[in-house]
Amino acid sequence: MNGTSPVSKPTPSSNPLPPSFIGVFDSGVGGLSVLQQIHASWPEAATLYYADQAHFPYGPKPADELHQYVDSAVQMMIASGAAGIVLACHSASASSLLRLRASYPDIPFIGLEPAVKPAAEATKTGVIGVLTTQITSQGALYKSVVERFARHVQVITQVAPELVELAESGDIESDHANAVVRGSLAPLIEANADQIVLACTHFPFLAPTISAITGAKLVDPAAGVARQTRRMLENRLTPGEGRVYLTSGDPAAFLATAARLLQQSHLDVRKSPL
C-alpha cells in the first residue's frame, strides 16, 4: 500500500463524541476490516471504533478474562450513546456475545461467527480451511457452526496467531509476511482446501498475500456483518456525523498502523478513557 500521504500525529480532541453512533469493538486493528464495510455500505452513520490494544492479543487468553475487557469497553460505549455494538472480533464474539445480550437486553449486539456455512456449500474438493485464533477454535460457537453446516466436508482448522501479529503491526506485504503466511497456509494447501474461511478480522488485510500463495477462495463475513448492522440499527441510530477511534494502547502507534491499512492519513484517534 504505497502512496499514502504523511500521517498526522494524534492530538487531544475537544470535539464530543457523536450523540448516537455504532460502536465497533476489536482487540486491535483487525476490526477495521469490518468498519470499512460499514462505512462503505452506510457512509452517513456515525461510528466509534474501540481497539483494546492494551490487552492484545485476545486469541490465547481465557474466555472469562476476555469478557472482563470486552464488558468494560461495552459499558463505556453504551454510556456514551451507542445505538448498538458490533463485536468485530471473533475472539470477543466467542467469549462475550451471548453474555452481553443477556446483560444488556435493550442494546443490539452484532457478533461474528466463522463463515463456515458458505464455504461448506461452495467447496468443490470437499475440503475447507479455517484460519482462526485459539479461543475461537475452542469456542462453542465455532463447534456449533461446524456441526450444523460442515458435517459433509473435511474442515482443516489452522490456528494462526502469527498472522494476527503481522496485521496488527501493519506488516502485510513484506518478504517476511509472505514467508509467515506461506507457512500458515501449508496444511490447507496440502489438504487441497479450495475455500479458506478468514475467522479473524485481522486476516482480510492479508488477503492479497494469501491469494497470491493459494488459489482457494477466501471467505470473509465482513460485508454480511455490515449489512446486518444496518438492518438492525437503521431505525435506532440518530442521524449524525463523526468517525472516532479509541485505543487503550498507544494512539500514535494505532494511527500509524490504521492509516496504512485504511490508506487514510487523517483519523480522529484518541486515548481510551478506561
C-alpha positions as a Markdown table, in Angstrom:
| # | Residue | x | y | z |
|---|---|---|---|---|
| 1 | Met | 0.0 | 0.0 | 0.0 |
| 2 | Asn | 2.2 | 2.8 | -1.3 |
| 3 | Gly | 1.3 | 6.4 | -1.9 |
| 4 | Thr | -0.4 | 7.1 | 1.4 |
| 5 | Ser | 0.1 | 10.8 | 2.4 |
| 6 | Pro | 2.1 | 11.6 | 5.6 |
| 7 | Val | 0.3 | 10.5 | 8.7 |
| 8 | Ser | -0.9 | 13.2 | 11.1 |
| 9 | Lys | 0.0 | 12.9 | 14.7 |
| 10 | Pro | -2.9 | 12.2 | 17.1 |
| 11 | Thr | -3.8 | 15.3 | 19.0 |
| 12 | Pro | -6.1 | 15.7 | 22.0 |
| 13 | Ser | -9.6 | 16.4 | 20.7 |
| 14 | Ser | -12.1 | 18.7 | 22.3 |
| 15 | Asn | -14.9 | 17.5 | 20.0 |
| 16 | Pro | -17.5 | 15.5 | 21.8 |
| 17 | Leu | -18.4 | 12.0 | 20.7 |
| 18 | Pro | -21.4 | 11.8 | 18.3 |
| 19 | Pro | -24.7 | 11.7 | 20.3 |
| 20 | Ser | -25.7 | 8.5 | 18.6 |
| 21 | Phe | -23.3 | 6.0 | 17.0 |
| 22 | Ile | -22.4 | 2.5 | 16.1 |
| 23 | Gly | -19.9 | 1.0 | 18.5 |
| 24 | Val | -17.4 | -1.3 | 16.8 |
| 25 | Phe | -15.1 | -3.3 | 19.1 |
| 26 | Asp | -11.9 | -5.3 | 18.5 |
| 27 | Ser | -8.7 | -6.2 | 20.3 |
| 28 | Gly | -6.7 | -4.2 | 17.9 |
| 29 | Val | -6.8 | -3.0 | 14.3 |
| 30 | Gly | -8.4 | -6.1 | 12.8 |
| 31 | Gly | -12.0 | -4.9 | 13.2 |
| 32 | Leu | -11.1 | -2.0 | 10.9 |
| 33 | Ser | -11.8 | -4.6 | 8.1 |
| 34 | Val | -15.4 | -4.7 | 9.3 |
| 35 | Leu | -15.6 | -1.0 | 9.9 |
| 36 | Gln | -14.5 | -0.4 | 6.3 |
| 37 | Gln | -17.5 | -2.4 | 5.1 |
| 38 | Ile | -19.9 | -0.5 | 7.5 |
| 39 | His | -18.6 | 2.9 | 6.2 |
| 40 | Ala | -18.9 | 1.7 | 2.6 |
| 41 | Ser | -22.5 | 0.5 | 2.9 |
| 42 | Trp | -23.7 | 3.1 | 5.4 |
| 43 | Pro | -21.4 | 6.2 | 5.0 |
| 44 | Glu | -23.8 | 8.6 | 6.8 |
| 45 | Ala | -23.7 | 6.5 | 10.0 |
| 46 | Ala | -21.5 | 7.9 | 12.9 |
| 47 | Thr | -19.1 | 5.3 | 14.4 |
| 48 | Leu | -16.9 | 4.8 | 17.4 |
| 49 | Tyr | -14.2 | 2.2 | 16.9 |
| 50 | Tyr | -12.6 | 0.8 | 20.1 |
| 51 | Ala | -9.3 | -1.0 | 19.9 |
| 52 | Asp | -8.4 | -2.8 | 23.2 |
| 53 | Gln | -4.7 | -2.8 | 22.3 |
| 54 | Ala | -3.6 | -2.7 | 26.0 |
| 55 | His | -4.8 | -6.3 | 26.2 |
| 56 | Phe | -3.8 | -7.5 | 22.7 |
| 57 | Pro | -3.7 | -10.3 | 21.7 |
| 58 | Tyr | -7.0 | -11.8 | 22.6 |
| 59 | Gly | -6.7 | -15.2 | 21.0 |
| 60 | Pro | -4.6 | -17.0 | 23.7 |
| 61 | Lys | -6.4 | -15.6 | 26.7 |
| 62 | Pro | -9.1 | -17.4 | 28.7 |
| 63 | Ala | -12.7 | -16.5 | 27.8 |
| 64 | Asp | -13.6 | -15.1 | 31.3 |
| 65 | Glu | -10.6 | -12.8 | 31.2 |
| 66 | Leu | -11.6 | -11.5 | 27.8 |
| 67 | His | -15.1 | -10.9 | 28.8 |
| 68 | Gln | -14.0 | -8.6 | 31.6 |
| 69 | Tyr | -12.1 | -6.5 | 29.0 |
| 70 | Val | -15.0 | -6.5 | 26.5 |
| 71 | Asp | -17.6 | -5.7 | 29.1 |
| 72 | Ser | -15.7 | -2.7 | 30.3 |
| 73 | Ala | -15.5 | -1.3 | 26.8 |
| 74 | Val | -19.1 | -2.1 | 26.1 |
| 75 | Gln | -20.3 | -0.3 | 29.3 |
| 76 | Met | -18.3 | 2.8 | 28.2 |
| 77 | Met | -19.8 | 2.8 | 24.7 |
| 78 | Ile | -23.4 | 2.3 | 26.0 |
| 79 | Ala | -22.9 | 5.2 | 28.5 |
| 80 | Ser | -21.6 | 7.4 | 25.6 |
| 81 | Gly | -24.5 | 6.8 | 23.3 |
| 82 | Ala | -24.0 | 3.6 | 21.3 |
| 83 | Ala | -27.2 | 2.7 | 19.4 |
| 84 | Gly | -25.8 | -0.8 | 19.0 |
| 85 | Ile | -22.4 | -2.5 | 19.2 |
| 86 | Val | -20.6 | -4.7 | 16.6 |
| 87 | Leu | -18.1 | -7.2 | 18.1 |
| 88 | Ala | -15.8 | -7.0 | 15.1 |
| 89 | Cys | -13.6 | -9.7 | 16.7 |
| 90 | His | -14.2 | -13.5 | 16.5 |
| 91 | Ser | -12.5 | -14.0 | 19.9 |
| 92 | Ala | -14.6 | -11.4 | 21.6 |
| 93 | Ser | -17.7 | -12.8 | 20.0 |
| 94 | Ala | -16.8 | -16.3 | 21.2 |
| 95 | Ser | -16.2 | -15.2 | 24.7 |
| 96 | Ser | -18.9 | -12.5 | 25.2 |
| 97 | Leu | -21.6 | -12.3 | 22.6 |
| 98 | Leu | -24.2 | -14.4 | 24.4 |
| 99 | Arg | -23.3 | -12.9 | 27.8 |
| 100 | Leu | -23.6 | -9.3 | 26.5 |
| 101 | Arg | -27.0 | -10.0 | 25.0 |
| 102 | Ala | -28.2 | -11.3 | 28.4 |
| 103 | Ser | -26.7 | -8.5 | 30.4 |
| 104 | Tyr | -27.9 | -5.6 | 28.1 |
| 105 | Pro | -31.1 | -6.8 | 26.5 |
| 106 | Asp | -32.1 | -3.4 | 25.2 |
| 107 | Ile | -28.9 | -3.0 | 23.2 |
| 108 | Pro | -28.5 | -4.8 | 19.9 |
| 109 | Phe | -25.2 | -6.7 | 19.6 |
| 110 | Ile | -23.9 | -7.9 | 16.2 |
| 111 | Gly | -21.3 | -10.6 | 16.5 |
| 112 | Leu | -19.1 | -12.7 | 14.2 |
| 113 | Glu | -19.2 | -16.4 | 13.6 |
| 114 | Pro | -16.8 | -18.1 | 11.3 |
| 115 | Ala | -18.3 | -18.2 | 7.8 |
| 116 | Val | -18.2 | -22.0 | 7.6 |
| 117 | Lys | -21.6 | -22.3 | 6.0 |
| 118 | Pro | -20.9 | -20.6 | 2.7 |
| 119 | Ala | -17.5 | -22.3 | 2.5 |
| 120 | Ala | -19.0 | -25.7 | 3.0 |
| 121 | Glu | -21.7 | -25.0 | 0.5 |
| 122 | Ala | -19.3 | -23.8 | -2.2 |
| 123 | Thr | -16.4 | -26.3 | -1.9 |
| 124 | Lys | -15.7 | -28.5 | -4.9 |
| 125 | Thr | -12.9 | -30.5 | -3.4 |
| 126 | Gly | -14.9 | -31.3 | -0.2 |
| 127 | Val | -12.2 | -29.6 | 1.9 |
| 128 | Ile | -12.4 | -26.2 | 3.5 |
| 129 | Gly | -9.7 | -24.5 | 5.6 |
| 130 | Val | -10.4 | -22.2 | 8.6 |
| 131 | Leu | -7.7 | -19.6 | 9.6 |
| 132 | Thr | -8.5 | -18.6 | 13.1 |
| 133 | Thr | -7.3 | -18.0 | 16.7 |
| 134 | Gln | -7.0 | -20.3 | 19.7 |
| 135 | Ile | -10.1 | -19.1 | 21.6 |
| 136 | Thr | -12.3 | -19.0 | 18.5 |
| 137 | Ser | -11.3 | -22.6 | 17.6 |
| 138 | Gln | -12.1 | -23.8 | 21.1 |
| 139 | Gly | -15.4 | -22.0 | 21.5 |
| 140 | Ala | -18.9 | -23.4 | 21.4 |
| 141 | Leu | -19.9 | -21.0 | 18.6 |
| 142 | Tyr | -17.3 | -22.5 | 16.2 |
| 143 | Lys | -18.0 | -26.0 | 17.2 |
| 144 | Ser | -21.7 | -25.3 | 16.6 |
| 145 | Val | -21.3 | -23.9 | 13.0 |
| 146 | Val | -19.0 | -26.8 | 12.0 |
| 147 | Glu | -21.5 | -29.3 | 13.4 |
| 148 | Arg | -24.5 | -27.6 | 11.8 |
| 149 | Phe | -23.1 | -26.8 | 8.4 |
| 150 | Ala | -20.0 | -28.8 | 7.6 |
| 151 | Arg | -20.6 | -32.4 | 8.6 |
| 152 | His | -20.4 | -33.4 | 5.0 |
| 153 | Val | -17.0 | -31.9 | 4.3 |
| 154 | Gln | -13.5 | -32.0 | 5.8 |
| 155 | Val | -12.6 | -29.0 | 7.9 |
| 156 | Ile | -9.0 | -28.1 | 8.4 |
| 157 | Thr | -8.7 | -25.7 | 11.4 |
| 158 | Gln | -5.5 | -23.7 | 11.3 |
| 159 | Val | -4.8 | -21.6 | 14.4 |
| 160 | Ala | -2.6 | -18.7 | 13.1 |
| 161 | Pro | -1.6 | -16.2 | 15.8 |
| 162 | Glu | 1.4 | -15.2 | 13.8 |
| 163 | Leu | -0.9 | -13.8 | 11.1 |
| 164 | Val | -2.7 | -11.7 | 13.8 |
| 165 | Glu | 0.6 | -10.2 | 14.8 |
| 166 | Leu | 1.5 | -9.4 | 11.2 |
| 167 | Ala | -1.7 | -7.5 | 10.6 |
| 168 | Glu | -1.6 | -5.7 | 14.0 |
| 169 | Ser | 1.9 | -4.4 | 13.2 |
| 170 | Gly | 0.8 | -3.4 | 9.6 |
| 171 | Asp | 3.4 | -5.8 | 8.1 |
| 172 | Ile | 1.2 | -7.2 | 5.4 |
| 173 | Glu | 3.3 | -7.1 | 2.2 |
| 174 | Ser | 7.0 | -7.8 | 3.1 |
| 175 | Asp | 9.0 | -10.8 | 2.3 |
| 176 | His | 8.8 | -11.8 | 6.0 |
| 177 | Ala | 5.0 | -11.6 | 5.9 |
| 178 | Asn | 4.9 | -13.7 | 2.7 |
| 179 | Ala | 7.0 | -16.4 | 4.3 |
| 180 | Val | 4.9 | -16.4 | 7.5 |
| 181 | Val | 1.6 | -16.6 | 5.5 |
| 182 | Arg | 3.0 | -19.4 | 3.3 |
| 183 | Gly | 3.9 | -21.4 | 6.4 |
| 184 | Ser | 0.4 | -20.9 | 7.9 |
| 185 | Leu | -1.3 | -22.0 | 4.6 |
| 186 | Ala | 0.8 | -25.1 | 4.1 |
| 187 | Pro | -1.5 | -27.6 | 5.8 |
| 188 | Leu | -4.5 | -26.1 | 3.9 |
| 189 | Ile | -2.8 | -26.3 | 0.6 |
| 190 | Glu | -1.6 | -29.8 | 1.3 |
| 191 | Ala | -5.2 | -30.9 | 2.1 |
| 192 | Asn | -6.4 | -29.3 | -1.2 |
| 193 | Ala | -8.8 | -26.9 | 0.5 |
| 194 | Asp | -10.5 | -24.8 | -2.1 |
| 195 | Gln | -12.3 | -22.5 | 0.4 |
| 196 | Ile | -10.5 | -20.6 | 3.2 |
| 197 | Val | -12.6 | -19.0 | 5.9 |
| 198 | Leu | -11.0 | -15.9 | 7.4 |
| 199 | Ala | -12.1 | -16.4 | 11.0 |
| 200 | Cys | -10.3 | -13.4 | 12.4 |
| 201 | Thr | -10.9 | -9.8 | 11.4 |
| 202 | His | -7.2 | -9.2 | 11.1 |
| 203 | Phe | -6.8 | -11.6 | 8.3 |
| 204 | Pro | -8.6 | -9.7 | 5.4 |
| 205 | Phe | -5.7 | -7.2 | 5.5 |
| 206 | Leu | -3.5 | -10.2 | 4.5 |
| 207 | Ala | -5.9 | -11.3 | 1.7 |
| 208 | Pro | -3.7 | -10.2 | -1.2 |
| 209 | Thr | -0.8 | -12.1 | 0.2 |
| 210 | Ile | -2.9 | -15.1 | 0.9 |
| 211 | Ser | -4.4 | -15.1 | -2.6 |
| 212 | Ala | -1.0 | -14.8 | -4.2 |
| 213 | Ile | 0.0 | -18.1 | -2.5 |
| 214 | Thr | -3.2 | -20.1 | -2.9 |
| 215 | Gly | -5.9 | -20.2 | -5.5 |
| 216 | Ala | -8.5 | -21.0 | -2.9 |
| 217 | Lys | -11.5 | -18.7 | -2.5 |
| 218 | Leu | -11.3 | -16.5 | 0.6 |
| 219 | Val | -14.5 | -16.3 | 2.7 |
| 220 | Asp | -14.8 | -13.1 | 4.7 |
| 221 | Pro | -18.0 | -12.3 | 6.7 |
| 222 | Ala | -17.4 | -8.6 | 6.9 |
| 223 | Ala | -19.7 | -7.4 | 4.2 |
| 224 | Gly | -22.5 | -9.5 | 5.6 |
| 225 | Val | -21.9 | -8.2 | 9.1 |
| 226 | Ala | -22.1 | -4.6 | 7.7 |
| 227 | Arg | -25.5 | -5.4 | 6.0 |
| 228 | Gln | -26.8 | -6.9 | 9.2 |
| 229 | Thr | -25.6 | -3.9 | 11.2 |
| 230 | Arg | -27.6 | -1.6 | 9.0 |
| 231 | Arg | -30.7 | -3.8 | 9.2 |
| 232 | Met | -30.6 | -3.9 | 13.0 |
| 233 | Leu | -29.7 | -0.3 | 13.7 |
| 234 | Glu | -31.1 | 1.8 | 10.9 |
| 235 | Asn | -34.3 | 2.7 | 13.0 |
| 236 | Arg | -32.3 | 3.2 | 16.2 |
| 237 | Leu | -29.5 | 5.4 | 15.0 |
| 238 | Thr | -30.0 | 9.2 | 15.2 |
| 239 | Pro | -28.6 | 10.8 | 12.0 |
| 240 | Gly | -25.2 | 12.5 | 12.7 |
| 241 | Glu | -21.6 | 12.7 | 11.7 |
| 242 | Gly | -18.4 | 11.5 | 13.2 |
| 243 | Arg | -15.8 | 8.7 | 13.0 |
| 244 | Val | -13.9 | 8.4 | 16.2 |
| 245 | Tyr | -11.2 | 5.9 | 17.0 |
| 246 | Leu | -10.3 | 5.0 | 20.6 |
| 247 | Thr | -7.4 | 2.8 | 21.7 |
| 248 | Ser | -6.5 | 1.5 | 25.2 |
| 249 | Gly | -2.9 | 1.4 | 23.8 |
| 250 | Asp | -0.7 | 4.0 | 22.2 |
| 251 | Pro | -2.7 | 6.4 | 20.0 |
| 252 | Ala | 0.3 | 7.2 | 17.8 |
| 253 | Ala | 1.1 | 3.6 | 17.1 |
| 254 | Phe | -2.6 | 2.9 | 16.4 |
| 255 | Leu | -2.8 | 5.8 | 14.0 |
| 256 | Ala | 0.3 | 4.8 | 12.1 |
| 257 | Thr | -1.0 | 1.2 | 11.5 |
| 258 | Ala | -4.6 | 2.2 | 10.9 |
| 259 | Ala | -3.5 | 4.9 | 8.3 |
| 260 | Arg | -1.5 | 2.2 | 6.5 |
| 261 | Leu | -4.3 | -0.4 | 6.5 |
| 262 | Leu | -7.1 | 2.0 | 5.6 |
| 263 | Gln | -4.9 | 4.2 | 3.3 |
| 264 | Gln | -6.1 | 7.3 | 5.2 |
| 265 | Ser | -3.8 | 9.8 | 6.9 |
| 266 | His | -6.3 | 11.9 | 8.8 |
| 267 | Leu | -8.1 | 9.9 | 11.5 |
| 268 | Asp | -9.6 | 11.1 | 14.8 |
| 269 | Val | -7.7 | 8.9 | 17.2 |
| 270 | Arg | -8.0 | 9.3 | 20.9 |
| 271 | Lys | -6.8 | 7.6 | 24.1 |
| 272 | Ser | -9.5 | 5.5 | 25.7 |
| 273 | Pro | -10.8 | 6.9 | 29.0 |
| 274 | Leu | -10.7 | 3.4 | 30.6 |
